[in-house]
Amino acid sequence: MSTSITVQPSLAIERVLTIEIVRVTERAAVAAARLRGRGHEKAADQAAVDAMRRELNNLPIDGTVVIGEGEMDEAPMLFIGEKVGNKSGPKVDIAVDPLEGTTLCAKNMPGAIATLAMAESGTLLHAPDVYMDKIAIGPGYPKGTIDLDAPADENIRNLAKAKGVKPENITAILLDRPRHADIIAAVRKTGAAVSLITDGDVAGVIHCAEMRTGIDIYLGIGGAPEGVLAAAALRCIGGQMQCRLLLDTEEKRERSRKMGIKDPRKKYEIEDMVRGDCLFAATGVTTGAMLSGVRFAKDMIETETVVMRSITGTVRWIKAEHRQFEKFHLD
Ligand code: VTB
């Protein structure tokens, strides 16, 4: 009788990629971090894009960017549809946000990250760069605890009930935008607390699944690409999320039709946005609630990355000390 374990080749490759993608977000984060606090959003973003693209092209994958920096004609690097990788591995979809929180980086404020998600080919939602209405909570609650179409106060009360606490013990996180005034008022009326962020709602959604952040629920409107990235993270660590694209003009509906969106009013669950197994990685650029930012020492660069894998639900927090930092200087 054989005791050997058969590992499906595709899974073995994917496991290796877990570590490979850490290098990709690390490089992007270091490149952006060099431009922290310089007031140049575009320059920091471009540095992150260039570094991420270079590293992606070294990976043993046959990858296609499905969420990227824009359409081919407007973004020369990591555009939607761009092929990345050295083609020696599996066909994968890739969602990237080389610098999530460009303003946070330019102003050296907390919470800028370099992030990407990778999934089996054909399984990531091709979300256009439009707004998306989102609601998310962490793992451990019965399905149906939240509903994107229910009023915010009802969601807060249902979540409190499911958690076994009073609404006063619930904290909601939202982007600090005038468009959220009504939701914020409704949440506060229940007695719950509101935590406001200026940017960076990929991390905002993930905070709901991290006990130590004290965040229970994400509410409000953010970017659709960021929504798919956050859904990939929740697919790995658990939680519930519902989203709807905000396609309020014919131009946006047409653009999304071209990207394969059939029903413009569809309410997406995590499994609709990330239809297969996935990996998610994020490296801190500036220090935030989730990750430490890049630290430049005299002869070392330190990074912190979180990397997740949906097949096993494993979450790794990787603190790296980079000593061959002349390589990074070349970026
Ligand atoms: C969010 C946030 C991003 O865009 O998606 C937000 O995660 C939504 O757009 O970091 P508005 O800024 O227009 O509200 C960012 O803030 C990036 O601009």
Boltz pocket constraint, residues with backbone or C-beta under 6 A from the ligand:
constraints:
  - pocket:
      binder: B
      contacts: [[A, 100], [A, 101], [A, 102], [A, 175], [A, 177], [A, 198], [A, 199], [A, 200], [A, 201], [A, 202], [A, 221], [A, 222], [A, 223], [A, 224], [A, 226]]
      max_distance: 6.0
